[in-house]
Each structure stands twice: as C-alpha cells, then as structure tokens.
Amino acid sequence: MNWDAFDFKLLIVFDAIMRERHVTRAGERLGLSQSAVSHALQRLRRALGDELFVRGPEGMSPTPRALTLAEPVRRALAEIEGVLHQDQFDPASSTASFRLVVNNTAAVVLAAPIAAWIGRRAPALHLHMSPSGTVRVDDLLDRGDVDLAIVGSGRVEGERFGTTTLVRDGFAVVGRRGHPALDAPLTYERLAGLPHLVVSSTGDDVGFIDAILSRRGLSPRRIAMSAPFLSAAPILAASDMVAVLGERIARTLATVHPVACAPLPADPDLPVTRSVLVWARRVERHPGHAWLRRQIADCVRSLPGGR
C-alpha cells in the first residue's frame, strides 16, 4: 500500500461509520452528505482491499478486517485530537459537551453535587446525563457515544478502560416514616416477617439477604411487589412494605420523601458495593476529558463521607 498517497481523512469517515453503522447517520455526525460518505467509503475499500462494511437489515455490518481496525483507528484519532487541543481547554469559557451514563447511586446521590460543582467552574460546559440501565456501557464507550460512565464495579472491564472508585456503599432498609419495624433496632427475625418491595433497575443484587436469613434458620424474604426505581419511594411511603437499597440512596430518599431508613443488622456477609468512574483509555489524555474526570472525583471526595 502506498502510504504517501493515502488520505488519512478517510479514517475519520471509517470511525464515524463504525460508530453509527449507518452511512446517512455517519454523514450527519461529520456534517457530510450521504454521497460524500459513500464515496469516501469506496476509496477506503480500494485502498485497504476489503469491503469493510456490508449492508444488512440492521445497517452496515463491519467485516473482520474493520473490527480489527476499529480500536486502533479510534485510539489514534483520539490521540491526535488530544495533541491538537492540548493547550486549548479553558473550563471557564469552554462550551464543550460531555455525555455521561450513570447508575442509580450516581443519579440520586451524585448528580446534583456534580452539576453544581461543574457549573461553578465551567458555566458554559454542557453535561448530558442518561441512565445506565441495562445498556451495554462498554459498547457505548467503545463507540464514543458516551464519554464517561458511573456504574457498579465489575460492570465494565478490560484493559482498554480506565477506572477510579468514586463511592463505596453498604445497604439499608427503607420503609414509610413511622413504620413500626424501623422504630426499634432492626433484627433479621423482624426483617424476615415483613413484606418486601423488590426494586428493579438498581443494578444492586440484594439476594445476599436471603442467604443471611437462611443461615440463621429464617424464611426468605416475602416478596410482595416488584416496581421500577422511580416509583419505589412513593410505594414505600404509602404501604407497610420495606425495601433493601444502597445506604446512600436510602439516606437521600429519606430527605425528600416521607420514608425512613435503618441500617441492616451487623453480619459478616454484608457486602460493600463500589460505584466507579469509567472511561476509554484512548481519550484519557484529552485535556477536557481529563479535567472533567478530576472535577468529578474532587466533587465526590468533598461530599460528607467522602469515598
């Protein structure tokens, strides 16, 4: 291959198609027409001697050669962008946009402090937060569809990702204010006899409670209802059900809803969870990205209880 004649701008088109898996959307991402993207793809195919993308019912499917090229190309483009913008990020005047996906702990406990912290230091910066839910966060980071993620430890793994722990958390029991079970020190015997609300989409596995109850010769939890996270506090406030939630979420809900929380009784099998900040290593030297990561970590460290 004659690298002297190779148009490296074609790699930008390649990266856009790999992200979007669609020629028209790749053009929209780059500000190019569909025909311009198609023409660039044809040139790239001839230069590399591979189809790279095959049209299918779900868009443009990458060939094995394209999959092999995807990460090195994306990393190289990110390195170039970082070098070109190395001295150009001024948080006080930047209008850059950053996309974050966050778990429920971050959405409930961290989002407001982070927004206030960043707003004071970079008033024109735009943060777009969306729930991590059940999406493949690693895919979003790989494609560059999000810049950062705050998720449970172990959810995103691999050497291509950088991580730092933001929050360590235990668990607590939440119920309506005045719930008789929460007025006195909670015991596992009392917990086993209560109706439980299972909260979906938290990302937390609270099955350890049943294991603790079983080891003590008690019946497993009586699951009375399952409900989405957003409806949990109103349901608990209007019923005799209780729910086991992350302790930081539980304390926050108790400040804004008519619910109360109590720590779980001591037990050697009680787990500690971690929420971690995750990013693709290919962009970690980008000055704006690096600044935002530092600010999020500093903000969380400043909160009561720190990390």
Protein Blocks (a to p, Z undefined) as FASTA:
>chain_A
ZZklpcfklmmmmmmmmmnopaklmmmmnopafklmmmmmmmmmmmnopgkiacdfkbca
ddfklmmmmmmmmmmmmmmmmmmmmmmccfkloccdcdddddfklmmmmmmmmmmmmmmm
mmmbccddddfklacfklmmmnopafbdcddehkagcjkbccddfbdcdddddddehiak
lmpccdfklmmmpccdddehklpacklmmmmmmmnopacdddfbdcdfklmmmmmmmmcb
dcdddfklmmmmmmmcccddddddddfklccddddddddfklmmpmklmmmmmmmmmmmm
mpghiZZ
